[in-house]
């Protein structure tokens, strides 16, 4: 299995979670109207960020 660079993967995970959270916050709290496909992309970004973060935290160092 391919291992990820923990620093790069952590940065990507934080960006994806932050972006998705920001879009959902604007929609649900601020009241900005977003199309359904934009909400789906924001949700997918959060899920992907969590997935990448989980993979980084659980990967084993095999050298």
mmJSON file of the N, C-alpha and C atoms, coordinates in Angstrom:
{"data_MODEL":{"atom_site":{
"group_PDB":["ATOM","ATOM","ATOM","ATOM","ATOM","ATOM","ATOM","ATOM","ATOM","ATOM","ATOM","ATOM","ATOM","ATOM","ATOM","ATOM","ATOM","ATOM","ATOM","ATOM","ATOM","ATOM","ATOM","ATOM","ATOM","ATOM","ATOM","ATOM","ATOM","ATOM","ATOM","ATOM","ATOM","ATOM","ATOM","ATOM","ATOM","ATOM","ATOM","ATOM","ATOM","ATOM","ATOM","ATOM","ATOM","ATOM","ATOM","ATOM","ATOM","ATOM","ATOM","ATOM","ATOM","ATOM","ATOM","ATOM","ATOM","ATOM","ATOM","ATOM","ATOM","ATOM","ATOM","ATOM","ATOM","ATOM","ATOM","ATOM","ATOM","ATOM","ATOM","ATOM","ATOM","ATOM","ATOM","ATOM","ATOM","ATOM","ATOM","ATOM","ATOM","ATOM","ATOM","ATOM","ATOM","ATOM","ATOM","ATOM","ATOM","ATOM","ATOM","ATOM","ATOM","ATOM","ATOM","ATOM","ATOM","ATOM","ATOM","ATOM","ATOM","ATOM","ATOM","ATOM","ATOM","ATOM","ATOM","ATOM","ATOM","ATOM","ATOM","ATOM","ATOM","ATOM","ATOM","ATOM","ATOM","ATOM","ATOM","ATOM","ATOM","ATOM","ATOM","ATOM","ATOM","ATOM","ATOM","ATOM","ATOM","ATOM","ATOM","ATOM","ATOM","ATOM","ATOM","ATOM","ATOM","ATOM","ATOM","ATOM","ATOM","ATOM","ATOM","ATOM","ATOM","ATOM","ATOM","ATOM","ATOM","ATOM","ATOM","ATOM","ATOM","ATOM","ATOM","ATOM","ATOM","ATOM","ATOM","ATOM","ATOM","ATOM","ATOM","ATOM","ATOM","ATOM","ATOM","ATOM","ATOM","ATOM","ATOM","ATOM","ATOM","ATOM","ATOM","ATOM","ATOM","ATOM","ATOM","ATOM","ATOM","ATOM","ATOM","ATOM","ATOM","ATOM","ATOM","ATOM","ATOM"],
"id":[1,2,3,4,5,6,7,8,9,10,11,12,13,14,15,16,17,18,19,20,21,22,23,24,25,26,27,28,29,30,31,32,33,34,35,36,37,38,39,40,41,42,43,44,45,46,47,48,49,50,51,52,53,54,55,56,57,58,59,60,61,62,63,64,65,66,67,68,69,70,71,72,73,74,75,76,77,78,79,80,81,82,83,84,85,86,87,88,89,90,91,92,93,94,95,96,97,98,99,100,101,102,103,104,105,106,107,108,109,110,111,112,113,114,115,116,117,118,119,120,121,122,123,124,125,126,127,128,129,130,131,132,133,134,135,136,137,138,139,140,141,142,143,144,145,146,147,148,149,150,151,152,153,154,155,156,157,158,159,160,161,162,163,164,165,166,167,168,169,170,171,172,173,174,175,176,177,178,179,180,181,182,183,184,185,186,187,188,189],
"type_symbol":["N","C","C","N","C","C","N","C","C","N","C","C","N","C","C","N","C","C","N","C","C","N","C","C","N","C","C","N","C","C","N","C","C","N","C","C","N","C","C","N","C","C","N","C","C","N","C","C","N","C","C","N","C","C","N","C","C","N","C","C","N","C","C","N","C","C","N","C","C","N","C","C","N","C","C","N","C","C","N","C","C","N","C","C","N","C","C","N","C","C","N","C","C","N","C","C","N","C","C","N","C","C","N","C","C","N","C","C","N","C","C","N","C","C","N","C","C","N","C","C","N","C","C","N","C","C","N","C","C","N","C","C","N","C","C","N","C","C","N","C","C","N","C","C","N","C","C","N","C","C","N","C","C","N","C","C","N","C","C","N","C","C","N","C","C","N","C","C","N","C","C","N","C","C","N","C","C","N","C","C","N","C","C","N","C","C","N","C","C"],
"label_atom_id":["N","CA","C","N","CA","C","N","CA","C","N","CA","C","N","CA","C","N","CA","C","N","CA","C","N","CA","C","N","CA","C","N","CA","C","N","CA","C","N","CA","C","N","CA","C","N","CA","C","N","CA","C","N","CA","C","N","CA","C","N","CA","C","N","CA","C","N","CA","C","N","CA","C","N","CA","C","N","CA","C","N","CA","C","N","CA","C","N","CA","C","N","CA","C","N","CA","C","N","CA","C","N","CA","C","N","CA","C","N","CA","C","N","CA","C","N","CA","C","N","CA","C","N","CA","C","N","CA","C","N","CA","C","N","CA","C","N","CA","C","N","CA","C","N","CA","C","N","CA","C","N","CA","C","N","CA","C","N","CA","C","N","CA","C","N","CA","C","N","CA","C","N","CA","C","N","CA","C","N","CA","C","N","CA","C","N","CA","C","N","CA","C","N","CA","C","N","CA","C","N","CA","C","N","CA","C","N","CA","C","N","CA","C","N","CA","C","N","CA","C"],
"label_alt_id":[null,null,null,null,null,null,null,null,null,null,null,null,null,null,null,null,null,null,null,null,null,null,null,null,null,null,null,null,null,null,null,null,null,null,null,null,null,null,null,null,null,null,null,null,null,null,null,null,null,null,null,null,null,null,null,null,null,null,null,null,null,null,null,null,null,null,null,null,null,null,null,null,null,null,null,null,null,null,null,null,null,null,null,null,null,null,null,null,null,null,null,null,null,null,null,null,null,null,null,null,null,null,null,null,null,null,null,null,null,null,null,null,null,null,null,null,null,null,null,null,null,null,null,null,null,null,null,null,null,null,null,null,null,null,null,null,null,null,null,null,null,null,null,null,null,null,null,null,null,null,null,null,null,null,null,null,null,null,null,null,null,null,null,null,null,null,null,null,null,null,null,null,null,null,null,null,null,null,null,null,null,null,null,null,null,null,null,null,null],
"label_comp_id":["UNK","UNK","UNK","UNK","UNK","UNK","UNK","UNK","UNK","UNK","UNK","UNK","UNK","UNK","UNK","UNK","UNK","UNK","UNK","UNK","UNK","UNK","UNK","UNK","UNK","UNK","UNK","UNK","UNK","UNK","UNK","UNK","UNK","UNK","UNK","UNK","UNK","UNK","UNK","UNK","UNK","UNK","UNK","UNK","UNK","UNK","UNK","UNK","UNK","UNK","UNK","UNK","UNK","UNK","UNK","UNK","UNK","UNK","UNK","UNK","UNK","UNK","UNK","UNK","UNK","UNK","UNK","UNK","UNK","UNK","UNK","UNK","UNK","UNK","UNK","UNK","UNK","UNK","UNK","UNK","UNK","UNK","UNK","UNK","UNK","UNK","UNK","UNK","UNK","UNK","UNK","UNK","UNK","UNK","UNK","UNK","UNK","UNK","UNK","UNK","UNK","UNK","UNK","UNK","UNK","UNK","UNK","UNK","UNK","UNK","UNK","UNK","UNK","UNK","UNK","UNK","UNK","UNK","UNK","UNK","UNK","UNK","UNK","UNK","UNK","UNK","UNK","UNK","UNK","UNK","UNK","UNK","UNK","UNK","UNK","UNK","UNK","UNK","UNK","UNK","UNK","UNK","UNK","UNK","UNK","UNK","UNK","UNK","UNK","UNK","UNK","UNK","UNK","UNK","UNK","UNK","UNK","UNK","UNK","UNK","UNK","UNK","UNK","UNK","UNK","UNK","UNK","UNK","UNK","UNK","UNK","UNK","UNK","UNK","UNK","UNK","UNK","UNK","UNK","UNK","UNK","UNK","UNK","UNK","UNK","UNK","UNK","UNK","UNK"],
"label_asym_id":["A","A","A","A","A","A","A","A","A","A","A","A","A","A","A","A","A","A","A","A","A","A","A","A","A","A","A","A","A","A","A","A","A","A","A","A","A","A","A","A","A","A","A","A","A","A","A","A","A","A","A","A","A","A","A","A","A","A","A","A","A","A","A","A","A","A","A","A","A","A","A","A","A","A","A","A","A","A","A","A","A","A","A","A","A","A","A","A","A","A","A","A","A","A","A","A","A","A","A","A","A","A","A","A","A","A","A","A","A","A","A","A","A","A","A","A","A","A","A","A","A","A","A","A","A","A","A","A","A","A","A","A","A","A","A","A","A","A","A","A","A","A","A","A","A","A","A","A","A","A","A","A","A","A","A","A","A","A","A","A","A","A","A","A","A","A","A","A","A","A","A","A","A","A","A","A","A","A","A","A","A","A","A","A","A","A","A","A","A"],
"label_entity_id":["1","1","1","1","1","1","1","1","1","1","1","1","1","1","1","1","1","1","1","1","1","1","1","1","1","1","1","1","1","1","1","1","1","1","1","1","1","1","1","1","1","1","1","1","1","1","1","1","1","1","1","1","1","1","1","1","1","1","1","1","1","1","1","1","1","1","1","1","1","1","1","1","1","1","1","1","1","1","1","1","1","1","1","1","1","1","1","1","1","1","1","1","1","1","1","1","1","1","1","1","1","1","1","1","1","1","1","1","1","1","1","1","1","1","1","1","1","1","1","1","1","1","1","1","1","1","1","1","1","1","1","1","1","1","1","1","1","1","1","1","1","1","1","1","1","1","1","1","1","1","1","1","1","1","1","1","1","1","1","1","1","1","1","1","1","1","1","1","1","1","1","1","1","1","1","1","1","1","1","1","1","1","1","1","1","1","1","1","1"],
"label_seq_id":[1,1,1,2,2,2,3,3,3,4,4,4,5,5,5,6,6,6,7,7,7,8,8,8,9,9,9,10,10,10,11,11,11,12,12,12,13,13,13,14,14,14,15,15,15,16,16,16,17,17,17,18,18,18,19,19,19,20,20,20,21,21,21,22,22,22,23,23,23,24,24,24,25,25,25,26,26,26,27,27,27,28,28,28,29,29,29,30,30,30,31,31,31,32,32,32,33,33,33,34,34,34,35,35,35,36,36,36,37,37,37,38,38,38,39,39,39,40,40,40,41,41,41,42,42,42,43,43,43,44,44,44,45,45,45,46,46,46,47,47,47,48,48,48,49,49,49,50,50,50,51,51,51,52,52,52,53,53,53,54,54,54,55,55,55,56,56,56,57,57,57,58,58,58,59,59,59,60,60,60,61,61,61,62,62,62,63,63,63],
"pdbx_PDB_ins_code":[null,null,null,null,null,null,null,null,null,null,null,null,null,null,null,null,null,null,null,null,null,null,null,null,null,null,null,null,null,null,null,null,null,null,null,null,null,null,null,null,null,null,null,null,null,null,null,null,null,null,null,null,null,null,null,null,null,null,null,null,null,null,null,null,null,null,null,null,null,null,null,null,null,null,null,null,null,null,null,null,null,null,null,null,null,null,null,null,null,null,null,null,null,null,null,null,null,null,null,null,null,null,null,null,null,null,null,null,null,null,null,null,null,null,null,null,null,null,null,null,null,null,null,null,null,null,null,null,null,null,null,null,null,null,null,null,null,null,null,null,null,null,null,null,null,null,null,null,null,null,null,null,null,null,null,null,null,null,null,null,null,null,null,null,null,null,null,null,null,null,null,null,null,null,null,null,null,null,null,null,null,null,null,null,null,null,null,null,null],
"Cartn_x":[0.835,0.0,0.879,0.49,1.257,1.058,2.147,2.036,2.077,1.449,1.391,2.433,2.859,3.702,2.829,3.156,2.263,2.083,3.114,2.992,2.096,2.371,1.582,0.138,-0.042,-1.388,-2.166,-1.494,-2.148,-2.59,-1.749,-2.105,-3.299,-3.282,-4.401,-5.683,-5.597,-6.777,-7.341,-6.479,-6.938,-7.588,-7.007,-7.582,-8.957,-9.079,-10.346,-11.436,-11.104,-12.08,-12.446,-11.45,-11.713,-12.581,-12.282,-13.065,-14.516,-14.706,-16.066,-16.842,-16.179,-16.834,-17.221,-16.352,-16.619,-17.837,-17.927,-19.076,-20.381,-20.337,-21.546,-21.93,-20.947,-21.225,-21.929,-21.42,-22.048,-23.482,-23.742,-25.092,-26.049,-25.657,-26.577,-26.621,-25.534,-25.507,-25.705,-24.942,-25.009,-26.27,-26.717,-27.926,-27.667,-26.439,-26.1,-26.698,-27.445,-28.079,-27.064,-26.868,-25.978,-26.783,-26.359,-27.005,-26.691,-27.52,-27.362,-26.025,-25.584,-24.321,-23.14,-23.223,-22.142,-22.13,-23.31,-23.384,-22.824,-23.107,-22.577,-21.051,-20.505,-19.05,-18.43,-19.066,-18.555,-18.57,-19.652,-19.733,-18.703,-18.509,-17.51,-16.1,-15.833,-14.516,-14.247,-15.259,-15.102,-14.858,-15.635,-15.473,-14.091,-13.641,-12.319,-11.214,-11.361,-10.38,-10.294,-11.439,-11.459,-10.816,-11.098,-10.513,-8.985,-8.479,-7.029,-6.405,-7.029,-6.517,-6.492,-7.54,-7.596,-6.492,-6.29,-5.237,-3.855,-3.622,-2.323,-2.11,-3.152,-3.018,-2.868,-3.395,-3.35,-2.282,-1.541,-0.532,0.645,1.214,2.343,3.63,4.646,5.949,6.682,6.69,7.377,8.594,9.743,10.985,11.911],
"Cartn_y":[-1.175,0.0,1.238,2.222,3.455,4.301,4.783,5.653,7.103,7.949,9.368,10.123,11.238,12.149,12.779,12.583,13.06,14.583,15.329,16.779,17.263,16.81,17.211,16.731,15.512,14.971,15.723,16.104,16.872,18.239,18.862,20.166,20.039,19.027,18.803,18.507,17.678,17.35,18.596,19.438,20.655,21.616,21.735,22.618,22.114,20.828,20.271,20.41,20.093,20.213,21.681,22.549,23.977,24.557,24.213,24.72,24.26,22.974,22.446,23.017,23.148,23.702,25.156,25.917,27.323,27.481,26.633,26.716,26.326,25.27,24.859,25.874,26.481,27.532,28.711,29.126,30.24,29.92,28.688,28.316,28.219,27.494,27.194,28.26,28.972,29.948,31.371,31.738,33.093,33.295,32.259,32.351,32.561,32.388,32.513,31.335,31.625,30.568,29.945,28.636,27.892,26.819,26.535,25.475,24.124,23.155,21.823,21.205,21.389,20.777,21.385,22.647,23.25,22.697,22.433,21.819,20.397,19.678,18.318,18.331,19.285,19.391,19.74,20.628,20.989,19.776,19.007,17.798,16.765,16.612,15.662,16.095,17.39,17.887,17.565,17.721,17.397,15.9,15.087,13.629,13.205,13.767,13.423,13.88,15.054,15.536,14.637,14.178,13.248,11.925,11.458,10.211,10.306,11.387,11.569,11.668,12.433,12.556,11.221,10.43,9.115,8.208,8.234,7.405,7.805,9.074,9.534,9.094,9.224,8.864,7.358,6.556,5.114,4.413,5.155,4.485,4.034,2.929,2.369,2.729,3.002,3.325,2.034,1.668,0.461,0.853,0.765,1.107,-0.064],
"Cartn_z":[0.0,0.0,0.0,-0.759,-0.859,0.396,0.964,2.132,1.689,2.448,2.134,2.947,2.388,3.137,4.22,5.488,6.553,6.563,6.279,6.297,5.153,3.943,2.781,2.918,3.351,3.525,4.597,5.668,6.725,6.24,5.425,4.867,3.937,3.075,2.15,2.929,3.954,4.754,5.43,5.986,6.653,5.661,4.47,3.453,3.02,2.779,2.314,3.39,4.626,5.714,5.929,5.895,6.075,4.976,3.729,2.602,2.686,2.901,2.976,4.147,5.282,6.463,6.254,5.614,5.348,4.445,3.4,2.486,3.195,3.994,4.709,5.779,6.431,7.416,6.749,5.594,4.876,4.484,4.144,3.728,4.914,5.946,7.037,8.131,8.38,9.466,8.945,7.935,7.404,6.57,5.89,5.081,3.606,3.169,1.755,0.996,-0.05,-0.827,-1.784,-1.664,-2.547,-3.27,-4.497,-5.25,-4.614,-4.922,-4.347,-4.719,-5.959,-6.376,-5.619,-5.228,-4.439,-3.018,-2.474,-1.152,-1.184,-2.261,-2.396,-2.505,-3.247,-3.369,-2.024,-1.269,0.055,0.989,0.952,1.774,1.361,0.052,-0.438,-0.041,-0.037,0.373,1.841,2.677,4.1,4.28,3.598,3.715,3.226,2.105,1.587,2.545,3.124,4.097,5.32,5.802,6.939,6.544,5.336,4.847,4.779,4.218,4.111,5.503,6.384,7.747,8.477,8.308,8.943,8.407,7.083,6.492,6.989,7.169,7.663,9.1,9.909,11.322,11.54,10.628,10.823,9.99,9.154,8.336,9.203,8.807,9.534,8.798,9.564,8.981,8.639,7.378,6.943,6.118,6.718,6.009,5.976],
"occupancy":[1.0,1.0,1.0,1.0,1.0,1.0,1.0,1.0,1.0,1.0,1.0,1.0,1.0,1.0,1.0,1.0,1.0,1.0,1.0,1.0,1.0,1.0,1.0,1.0,1.0,1.0,1.0,1.0,1.0,1.0,1.0,1.0,1.0,1.0,1.0,1.0,1.0,1.0,1.0,1.0,1.0,1.0,1.0,1.0,1.0,1.0,1.0,1.0,1.0,1.0,1.0,1.0,1.0,1.0,1.0,1.0,1.0,1.0,1.0,1.0,1.0,1.0,1.0,1.0,1.0,1.0,1.0,1.0,1.0,1.0,1.0,1.0,1.0,1.0,1.0,1.0,1.0,1.0,1.0,1.0,1.0,1.0,1.0,1.0,1.0,1.0,1.0,1.0,1.0,1.0,1.0,1.0,1.0,1.0,1.0,1.0,1.0,1.0,1.0,1.0,1.0,1.0,1.0,1.0,1.0,1.0,1.0,1.0,1.0,1.0,1.0,1.0,1.0,1.0,1.0,1.0,1.0,1.0,1.0,1.0,1.0,1.0,1.0,1.0,1.0,1.0,1.0,1.0,1.0,1.0,1.0,1.0,1.0,1.0,1.0,1.0,1.0,1.0,1.0,1.0,1.0,1.0,1.0,1.0,1.0,1.0,1.0,1.0,1.0,1.0,1.0,1.0,1.0,1.0,1.0,1.0,1.0,1.0,1.0,1.0,1.0,1.0,1.0,1.0,1.0,1.0,1.0,1.0,1.0,1.0,1.0,1.0,1.0,1.0,1.0,1.0,1.0,1.0,1.0,1.0,1.0,1.0,1.0,1.0,1.0,1.0,1.0,1.0,1.0],
"B_iso_or_equiv":[0.0,0.0,0.0,0.0,0.0,0.0,0.0,0.0,0.0,0.0,0.0,0.0,0.0,0.0,0.0,0.0,0.0,0.0,0.0,0.0,0.0,0.0,0.0,0.0,0.0,0.0,0.0,0.0,0.0,0.0,0.0,0.0,0.0,0.0,0.0,0.0,0.0,0.0,0.0,0.0,0.0,0.0,0.0,0.0,0.0,0.0,0.0,0.0,0.0,0.0,0.0,0.0,0.0,0.0,0.0,0.0,0.0,0.0,0.0,0.0,0.0,0.0,0.0,0.0,0.0,0.0,0.0,0.0,0.0,0.0,0.0,0.0,0.0,0.0,0.0,0.0,0.0,0.0,0.0,0.0,0.0,0.0,0.0,0.0,0.0,0.0,0.0,0.0,0.0,0.0,0.0,0.0,0.0,0.0,0.0,0.0,0.0,0.0,0.0,0.0,0.0,0.0,0.0,0.0,0.0,0.0,0.0,0.0,0.0,0.0,0.0,0.0,0.0,0.0,0.0,0.0,0.0,0.0,0.0,0.0,0.0,0.0,0.0,0.0,0.0,0.0,0.0,0.0,0.0,0.0,0.0,0.0,0.0,0.0,0.0,0.0,0.0,0.0,0.0,0.0,0.0,0.0,0.0,0.0,0.0,0.0,0.0,0.0,0.0,0.0,0.0,0.0,0.0,0.0,0.0,0.0,0.0,0.0,0.0,0.0,0.0,0.0,0.0,0.0,0.0,0.0,0.0,0.0,0.0,0.0,0.0,0.0,0.0,0.0,0.0,0.0,0.0,0.0,0.0,0.0,0.0,0.0,0.0,0.0,0.0,0.0,0.0,0.0,0.0],
"pdbx_formal_charge":[null,null,null,null,null,null,null,null,null,null,null,null,null,null,null,null,null,null,null,null,null,null,null,null,null,null,null,null,null,null,null,null,null,null,null,null,null,null,null,null,null,null,null,null,null,null,null,null,null,null,null,null,null,null,null,null,null,null,null,null,null,null,null,null,null,null,null,null,null,null,null,null,null,null,null,null,null,null,null,null,null,null,null,null,null,null,null,null,null,null,null,null,null,null,null,null,null,null,null,null,null,null,null,null,null,null,null,null,null,null,null,null,null,null,null,null,null,null,null,null,null,null,null,null,null,null,null,null,null,null,null,null,null,null,null,null,null,null,null,null,null,null,null,null,null,null,null,null,null,null,null,null,null,null,null,null,null,null,null,null,null,null,null,null,null,null,null,null,null,null,null,null,null,null,null,null,null,null,null,null,null,null,null,null,null,null,null,null,null],
"auth_seq_id":[1,1,1,2,2,2,3,3,3,4,4,4,5,5,5,6,6,6,7,7,7,8,8,8,9,9,9,10,10,10,11,11,11,12,12,12,13,13,13,14,14,14,15,15,15,16,16,16,17,17,17,18,18,18,19,19,19,20,20,20,21,21,21,22,22,22,23,23,23,24,24,24,25,25,25,26,26,26,27,27,27,28,28,28,29,29,29,30,30,30,31,31,31,32,32,32,33,33,33,34,34,34,35,35,35,36,36,36,37,37,37,38,38,38,39,39,39,40,40,40,41,41,41,42,42,42,43,43,43,44,44,44,45,45,45,46,46,46,47,47,47,48,48,48,49,49,49,50,50,50,51,51,51,52,52,52,53,53,53,54,54,54,55,55,55,56,56,56,57,57,57,58,58,58,59,59,59,60,60,60,61,61,61,62,62,62,63,63,63],
"auth_comp_id":["UNK","UNK","UNK","UNK","UNK","UNK","UNK","UNK","UNK","UNK","UNK","UNK","UNK","UNK","UNK","UNK","UNK","UNK","UNK","UNK","UNK","UNK","UNK","UNK","UNK","UNK","UNK","UNK","UNK","UNK","UNK","UNK","UNK","UNK","UNK","UNK","UNK","UNK","UNK","UNK","UNK","UNK","UNK","UNK","UNK","UNK","UNK","UNK","UNK","UNK","UNK","UNK","UNK","UNK","UNK","UNK","UNK","UNK","UNK","UNK","UNK","UNK","UNK","UNK","UNK","UNK","UNK","UNK","UNK","UNK","UNK","UNK","UNK","UNK","UNK","UNK","UNK","UNK","UNK","UNK","UNK","UNK","UNK","UNK","UNK","UNK","UNK","UNK","UNK","UNK","UNK","UNK","UNK","UNK","UNK","UNK","UNK","UNK","UNK","UNK","UNK","UNK","UNK","UNK","UNK","UNK","UNK","UNK","UNK","UNK","UNK","UNK","UNK","UNK","UNK","UNK","UNK","UNK","UNK","UNK","UNK","UNK","UNK","UNK","UNK","UNK","UNK","UNK","UNK","UNK","UNK","UNK","UNK","UNK","UNK","UNK","UNK","UNK","UNK","UNK","UNK","UNK","UNK","UNK","UNK","UNK","UNK","UNK","UNK","UNK","UNK","UNK","UNK","UNK","UNK","UNK","UNK","UNK","UNK","UNK","UNK","UNK","UNK","UNK","UNK","UNK","UNK","UNK","UNK","UNK","UNK","UNK","UNK","UNK","UNK","UNK","UNK","UNK","UNK","UNK","UNK","UNK","UNK","UNK","UNK","UNK","UNK","UNK","UNK"],
"auth_asym_id":["A","A","A","A","A","A","A","A","A","A","A","A","A","A","A","A","A","A","A","A","A","A","A","A","A","A","A","A","A","A","A","A","A","A","A","A","A","A","A","A","A","A","A","A","A","A","A","A","A","A","A","A","A","A","A","A","A","A","A","A","A","A","A","A","A","A","A","A","A","A","A","A","A","A","A","A","A","A","A","A","A","A","A","A","A","A","A","A","A","A","A","A","A","A","A","A","A","A","A","A","A","A","A","A","A","A","A","A","A","A","A","A","A","A","A","A","A","A","A","A","A","A","A","A","A","A","A","A","A","A","A","A","A","A","A","A","A","A","A","A","A","A","A","A","A","A","A","A","A","A","A","A","A","A","A","A","A","A","A","A","A","A","A","A","A","A","A","A","A","A","A","A","A","A","A","A","A","A","A","A","A","A","A","A","A","A","A","A","A"],
"auth_atom_id":["N","CA","C","N","CA","C","N","CA","C","N","CA","C","N","CA","C","N","CA","C","N","CA","C","N","CA","C","N","CA","C","N","CA","C","N","CA","C","N","CA","C","N","CA","C","N","CA","C","N","CA","C","N","CA","C","N","CA","C","N","CA","C","N","CA","C","N","CA","C","N","CA","C","N","CA","C","N","CA","C","N","CA","C","N","CA","C","N","CA","C","N","CA","C","N","CA","C","N","CA","C","N","CA","C","N","CA","C","N","CA","C","N","CA","C","N","CA","C","N","CA","C","N","CA","C","N","CA","C","N","CA","C","N","CA","C","N","CA","C","N","CA","C","N","CA","C","N","CA","C","N","CA","C","N","CA","C","N","CA","C","N","CA","C","N","CA","C","N","CA","C","N","CA","C","N","CA","C","N","CA","C","N","CA","C","N","CA","C","N","CA","C","N","CA","C","N","CA","C","N","CA","C","N","CA","C","N","CA","C","N","CA","C","N","CA","C","N","CA","C"],
"pdbx_PDB_model_num":[1,1,1,1,1,1,1,1,1,1,1,1,1,1,1,1,1,1,1,1,1,1,1,1,1,1,1,1,1,1,1,1,1,1,1,1,1,1,1,1,1,1,1,1,1,1,1,1,1,1,1,1,1,1,1,1,1,1,1,1,1,1,1,1,1,1,1,1,1,1,1,1,1,1,1,1,1,1,1,1,1,1,1,1,1,1,1,1,1,1,1,1,1,1,1,1,1,1,1,1,1,1,1,1,1,1,1,1,1,1,1,1,1,1,1,1,1,1,1,1,1,1,1,1,1,1,1,1,1,1,1,1,1,1,1,1,1,1,1,1,1,1,1,1,1,1,1,1,1,1,1,1,1,1,1,1,1,1,1,1,1,1,1,1,1,1,1,1,1,1,1,1,1,1,1,1,1,1,1,1,1,1,1,1,1,1,1,1,1]
}}}
